[in-house]
Amino acid sequence: MNIVESVQFTCEIWGAVVCIILTICVIYTRHFDFNGAVAISTMMMNNCMVCIADALAWAYRGSETTLGYYIVRISNPIVFVLSLLGGVFISRYIHYVISSNEKDHSPRWMIPVYILYFISVIIVLLSLKYRFLYDFDDHNRYYRGEYYWILEVIGLIMILINLLHLVGNHKKIDRMEYIACIFYLAVPFFAVFVQIFFYGLSIATFSYTVCQIFIFIVYEQRYTNRLVELEKERNEERIKMLREQISPHFIFNSLLSIQELCLEDPPKASYGIKQFAKYLRGNIEAMNSDDLIPFEQELSYIKEYIELENLDPANDIKIDYFIEYDDFSLPLLVVEPLIENAVRHGIAYRSEGIIELHSRRVNREVVVTVKDNAVGNCSETEKQSGHRSVAINNIKERLKLQCKGHLEIKKEDGWTVIDVIIPI
């Protein structure tokens, strides 16, 4: 290969490697936007195959071996067919970008692009026999035929169709995506136009690779922005969870009880402050932690809460524990809030209220049950207004996300029964 052929070969191999790397990155983030990932990755893999085929054509150009003979004659029509297929894929990408903001956007505008592509395929196939697009000399070197320009013109028309549709719908597209699509169409248009008049240059494929890097950057920017939005939503949910989980009424009553103890029983007041600090720390940790904790630690939070409630001389809250199995882990503070719920909205209204806490293993699951003979019913337990429910929905969501567990609420003979079911 001479210098020009070596440069062309290097550019094609570089383009193939870049497209493979970018495709892997897009596939890795496909959960963010599956349709967008498919649209972009198909464009990139198509361009990758064009680069490989074109690289082989340049590498074996002038090779008079049998292998070189067949590679040159197979790779060149592949380059033509796949290059024009890129026009179809950019149409699909433009349609995806527009339909992302306009759900009922019709794909019928792409019909002329598909028709032009099928015409070009037929022309390439006919040229294999009649040699009017290109041919090879006695030294196995490619040269243009008399009607080579036909495919270039078809490619330009396909680009123009995409460009006109894009410009006509620019208000429905994000600014950066619009610029990326314009860049993707304008640069190859110029490259194809140059190739028509300057024989020996093959810059269209290289230009597509450069443009796809820009498309990829815009896609990853959207992905990064979405991650920021999700983190913001997650922080807002955490604050909401903390707000729902810690009752201002309970905090107020605990502080009042501690204030009274400071005068009547200072050692007990000091102990109450210590327990209150542990209670607050546990709730704040629950807001920020995705780790599982041993069940024994959850039991300690429950006991600390009961001790805080019993700082009020008017309270004498007791829990009956039926712990048959405790060798497991669970999300932080998913059982303790259920105990709080039973105290605040159940036995607080009954002089003979009872709370029971059970834990047992059933096959490959652990079932933690909170039972109370409360005055409410199941529907009341699940309400989210005010503080009537202590983050029931948040507990369900955390169980699902952190340990694939779930929560069941039912009524049995006047008892409210809440089962926390955790697979092991």
C-alpha positions in Angstrom: 0.0 0.0 0.0 1.1 3.5 -0.7 0.9 6.4 1.8 -2.7 7.4 0.7 -3.9 3.8 0.9 -2.2 3.3 4.3 -3.8 6.5 5.7 -7.2 5.4 4.4 -6.8 1.9 5.9 -5.8 3.4 9.3 -8.8 5.7 9.3 -11.1 2.9 8.5 -9.7 0.6 11.3 -9.8 3.6 13.7 -13.5 4.2 12.8 -14.4 0.5 13.3 -12.7 0.4 16.8 -14.4 3.7 17.8 -17.8 2.4 16.8 -17.4 -0.8 18.7 -16.3 1.0 21.9 -19.2 3.5 21.6 -21.7 0.7 20.9 -20.6 -1.1 24.0 -21.0 2.0 26.1 -24.5 2.6 24.7 -25.5 -1.0 25.3 -24.3 -0.7 28.9 -26.6 2.3 29.5 -29.6 0.9 27.5 -31.8 0.7 30.6 -31.9 4.5 30.6 -33.5 4.7 27.2 -33.9 1.4 25.4 -35.3 2.8 22.1 -32.6 5.4 21.9 -29.9 2.9 22.6 -31.2 0.6 19.8 -31.4 3.5 17.4 -27.8 4.7 18.1 -26.2 1.3 18.4 -27.6 0.1 15.0 -26.2 3.3 13.4 -22.8 2.7 15.0 -22.6 -1.0 14.2 -23.6 -0.4 10.6 -20.8 2.2 10.3 -18.4 -0.2 12.0 -19.2 -2.9 9.3 -18.7 -0.2 6.5 -15.3 0.7 8.0 -14.2 -2.9 8.2 -15.3 -3.7 4.6 -13.7 -0.5 3.3 -10.5 -1.2 5.2 -10.3 -4.7 3.6 -10.9 -3.1 0.2 -8.0 -0.7 0.7 -5.8 -3.4 2.2 -6.2 -5.8 -0.7 -6.4 -3.2 -3.4 -3.9 -4.2 -6.1 -3.4 -7.7 -4.6 -3.3 -10.3 -7.4 -3.7 -13.3 -5.1 -6.9 -15.4 -5.1 -7.8 -14.1 -1.6 -7.2 -10.5 -2.6 -9.3 -11.0 -5.8 -12.4 -12.2 -3.8 -12.0 -9.8 -0.8 -11.9 -6.8 -3.1 -14.9 -7.9 -5.1 -17.0 -8.8 -2.0 -16.0 -5.8 0.2 -16.8 -3.0 -2.3 -20.5 -3.8 -2.9 -20.9 -4.3 0.9 -19.5 -0.8 1.4 -22.0 0.7 -1.1 -25.0 -1.2 0.4 -24.2 -0.5 4.0 -23.2 3.1 3.4 -26.7 3.8 2.0 -28.3 1.7 4.8 -26.8 4.3 7.1 -29.2 6.8 5.6 -32.1 4.6 6.7 -30.7 4.3 10.2 -30.3 8.1 10.6 -33.9 8.4 9.5 -35.0 6.0 12.2 -32.9 8.0 14.8 -34.4 11.3 13.7 -37.9 9.7 14.0 -37.0 8.4 17.5 -35.8 11.9 18.6 -38.9 13.6 17.4 -41.4 10.9 18.6 -39.8 11.1 22.1 -41.5 14.5 22.4 -44.5 13.8 20.1 -45.8 10.3 20.7 -48.1 10.2 17.7 -45.4 11.3 15.2 -46.0 9.3 12.0 -43.2 7.3 10.5 -44.6 7.7 6.9 -42.1 10.4 6.1 -39.4 7.7 6.0 -41.1 5.8 3.1 -39.1 7.8 0.4 -35.9 7.0 2.2 -36.7 3.2 2.2 -37.7 3.4 -1.5 -34.4 5.1 -2.4 -32.5 2.5 -0.4 -34.1 -0.5 -2.1 -33.5 1.2 -5.5 -29.8 1.6 -4.7 -29.5 -2.0 -3.6 -31.0 -3.1 -7.0 -28.6 -0.8 -8.8 -25.6 -2.3 -6.9 -26.8 -5.8 -7.7 -27.2 -5.0 -11.4 -23.8 -3.4 -11.4 -22.2 -6.7 -10.3 -23.1 -8.0 -13.8 -23.0 -4.9 -16.0 -20.2 -3.0 -14.3 -21.6 0.5 -14.8 -20.9 1.7 -11.2 -17.3 0.4 -10.8 -15.0 -2.2 -12.1 -11.4 -3.6 -11.5 -8.4 -3.5 -13.7 -6.0 -6.3 -14.5 -4.1 -5.6 -11.3 -7.2 -6.0 -9.1 -7.5 -2.2 -8.5 -10.9 -0.6 -8.2 -11.9 2.2 -10.5 -15.1 4.1 -11.0 -17.6 3.3 -13.7 -19.4 5.8 -16.0 -22.5 5.9 -13.7 -20.7 5.9 -10.3 -22.4 9.2 -9.5 -25.9 7.6 -9.3 -25.4 6.1 -5.9 -23.8 9.3 -4.6 -26.8 11.3 -5.8 -29.2 8.9 -4.1 -27.2 9.2 -0.9 -27.4 13.0 -1.1 -31.2 12.9 -1.7 -31.6 10.6 1.3 -29.6 13.1 3.4 -31.7 16.0 2.1 -35.0 14.2 3.0 -33.7 13.6 6.5 -32.5 17.2 6.8 -35.8 18.8 5.6 -37.8 16.7 8.0 -35.5 17.5 10.8 -35.6 21.3 10.2 -39.4 21.1 9.8 -39.7 19.6 13.3 -36.9 21.4 15.1 -39.2 22.8 17.8 -40.0 19.3 18.9 -36.4 18.4 19.5 -33.9 19.1 22.3 -31.4 21.8 21.2 -28.3 19.6 21.6 -29.9 16.7 19.9 -31.0 19.0 17.0 -27.4 20.3 16.6 -26.1 16.7 16.7 -28.5 15.6 14.0 -27.7 18.6 11.8 -24.0 17.9 12.2 -24.6 14.2 11.4 -26.3 15.2 8.1 -24.4 18.2 7.0 -20.8 16.9 7.4 -21.4 13.6 5.4 -23.4 15.6 2.8 -20.3 17.7 2.2 -18.0 14.6 2.2 -20.2 12.8 -0.4 -20.3 15.9 -2.5 -16.5 16.2 -2.4 -16.1 12.5 -3.3 -18.1 13.0 -6.5 -15.5 15.4 -7.9 -12.3 14.3 -6.2 -11.5 10.7 -7.2 -9.3 8.8 -4.8 -10.7 10.3 -1.6 -12.9 8.1 0.7 -13.9 10.5 3.5 -17.6 9.8 3.8 -17.1 6.9 6.2 -14.6 8.8 8.3 -17.0 11.7 8.5 -19.8 9.4 9.7 -17.6 8.1 12.5 -16.8 11.7 13.7 -20.5 12.6 13.6 -21.4 9.5 15.6 -19.0 10.5 18.3 -20.9 13.7 18.6 -24.2 11.8 18.7 -22.8 9.6 21.4 -21.7 12.6 23.5 -25.2 14.1 23.4 -26.7 10.7 24.3 -24.3 10.3 27.3 -25.1 13.9 28.3 -28.8 13.0 28.5 -27.9 9.9 30.5 -25.8 12.0 32.9 -28.6 14.6 33.3 -31.1 11.8 34.0 -28.8 10.3 36.7 -28.7 13.8 38.3 -32.5 14.0 38.2 -32.8 10.5 39.7 -30.4 11.3 42.5 -32.4 14.5 43.2 -35.7 12.5 43.2 -34.0 10.0 45.5 -32.9 12.6 48.0 -36.4 14.2 47.9 -37.9 10.7 48.6 -35.5 10.2 51.5 -36.5 13.5 53.0 -40.1 12.7 52.5 -39.5 9.3 54.1 -37.8 10.8 57.1 -40.6 13.4 57.5 -43.3 10.6 57.4 -41.3 8.3 59.6 -40.5 10.6 62.5 -43.7 11.9 64.0 -43.4 15.6 65.3 -46.0 14.6 67.9 -43.8 11.8 69.2 -40.7 14.0 69.3 -42.7 16.8 71.1 -44.0 14.3 73.7 -40.6 12.7 74.2 -39.0 16.1 74.9 -41.7 17.1 77.3 -41.3 13.8 79.2 -37.5 14.3 79.3 -38.0 17.9 80.5 -40.2 16.7 83.4 -37.7 14.0 84.3 -34.9 16.6 84.5 -36.7 18.0 87.6 -38.0 14.7 89.0 -35.4 12.1 88.1 -32.2 13.5 86.5 -30.5 10.1 86.0 -33.6 8.8 84.1 -33.7 12.0 82.1 -30.1 11.5 81.1 -31.0 7.9 80.0 -34.0 9.2 78.1 -31.8 11.7 76.2 -29.4 8.9 75.3 -32.3 6.7 74.0 -33.8 9.7 72.1 -30.5 10.3 70.4 -30.3 6.7 69.4 -33.8 6.8 68.0 -33.1 9.9 65.9 -29.8 8.4 64.7 -31.5 5.2 63.6 -34.1 7.1 61.6 -31.5 9.3 59.9 -29.3 6.2 59.1 -32.4 4.5 57.6 -32.8 7.5 55.3 -29.2 7.3 54.0 -28.5 3.6 54.1 -29.1 0.9 51.5 -27.4 -1.8 53.6 -29.2 -4.7 55.4 -28.8 -5.0 59.2 -29.1 -8.1 61.5 -32.6 -8.6 63.0 -31.1 -8.2 66.5 -30.2 -4.6 65.7 -33.8 -4.0 64.5 -35.0 -5.4 67.8 -32.8 -3.0 69.7 -34.4 0.0 67.8 -37.8 -1.4 68.7 -36.9 -1.6 72.4 -35.4 1.9 72.4 -38.6 3.3 70.9 -40.8 1.5 73.6 -38.5 2.9 76.3 -39.0 6.4 74.9 -42.8 6.0 74.9 -42.7 4.8 78.5 -40.8 7.9 79.7 -44.3 9.3 79.9 -45.6 8.1 83.3 -49.1 7.7 81.7 -47.7 5.0 79.4 -47.1 1.4 80.2 -46.6 -0.1 76.7 -45.4 -3.7 76.5 -44.7 -6.0 73.6 -45.0 -9.7 73.6 -42.1 -11.2 71.7 -42.3 -14.6 70.0 -38.9 -14.9 68.3 -38.5 -18.3 66.8 -35.8 -17.3 64.2 -33.4 -14.4 64.3 -30.5 -15.3 62.0 -31.3 -13.1 59.1 -30.9 -9.5 57.9 -33.4 -6.9 56.7 -33.5 -3.2 55.7 -32.9 -0.8 58.5 -36.1 0.3 60.3 -38.8 -1.6 58.5 -40.3 -3.4 61.5 -39.9 -0.6 64.1 -42.1 1.9 62.3 -44.8 -0.8 62.2 -44.6 -1.0 66.0 -44.9 2.8 66.1 -48.0 2.6 63.9 -49.6 0.0 66.2 -48.9 2.2 69.3 -50.0 5.5 67.8 -53.1 4.4 66.0 -54.0 1.2 67.8 -53.4 0.4 71.4 -53.2 4.1 72.4 -57.0 4.0 72.1 -57.5 0.9 74.2 -56.7 0.3 77.9 -56.1 -3.4 77.2 -54.2 -3.0 73.9 -51.8 -5.8 73.0 -48.9 -5.8 70.5 -47.2 -9.0 69.5 -44.0 -9.4 67.5 -43.3 -12.8 65.8 -40.5 -14.0 63.7 -40.3 -17.4 62.1 -38.8 -19.2 59.1 -41.1 -20.7 56.5 -39.2 -22.7 53.9 -36.9 -20.2 52.1 -38.6 -17.1 53.6 -38.5 -15.3 57.0 -41.9 -13.9 58.1 -41.8 -11.1 60.7 -45.3 -10.4 62.0 -46.6 -7.4 63.9 -50.0 -8.0 65.5 -52.2 -5.6 67.5 -55.8 -5.5 68.6 -56.2 -1.9 67.4 -59.3 0.0 66.8 -58.5 0.7 63.1 -58.8 -1.5 60.1 -56.6 -2.5 57.2 -57.6 0.4 55.0 -57.0 2.9 57.7 -53.5 1.4 58.3 -52.5 2.1 54.6 -53.6 5.7 54.4 -50.9 8.2 53.7 -52.7 11.4 54.9 -51.1 13.1 57.9 -49.3 10.6 60.2 -52.0 7.9 60.3 -49.7 5.6 58.3 -46.0 5.5 59.2 -44.4 5.3 55.8 -46.1 2.0 54.8 -45.6 2.6 51.1 -41.9 3.6 51.8 -41.4 0.4 53.7 -42.9 -1.7 50.9 -40.7 0.0 48.4 -37.5 -0.4 50.5 -38.3 -4.1 51.1 -38.8 -4.6 47.3 -35.6 -2.8 46.3 -33.2 -3.8 49.1 -34.0 -7.5 49.6 -36.8 -8.4 47.2 -39.2 -8.7 50.1 -42.8 -7.6 50.4 -45.4 -6.6 53.0 -48.9 -8.0 53.6 -51.6 -6.4 55.7 -54.7 -8.3 56.8 -57.4 -8.5 59.5 -57.8 -11.6 61.6 -60.5 -11.9 64.4 -60.2 -8.2 65.4 -56.4 -8.2 65.1 -54.5 -6.1 62.6 -51.8 -8.4 61.2 -48.8 -7.1 59.2 -46.4 -9.6 57.7 -42.9 -8.6 56.5 -41.8 -11.4 54.2 -38.1 -11.6 53.4 -36.5 -14.3 51.1 -33.3 -15.9 52.4 
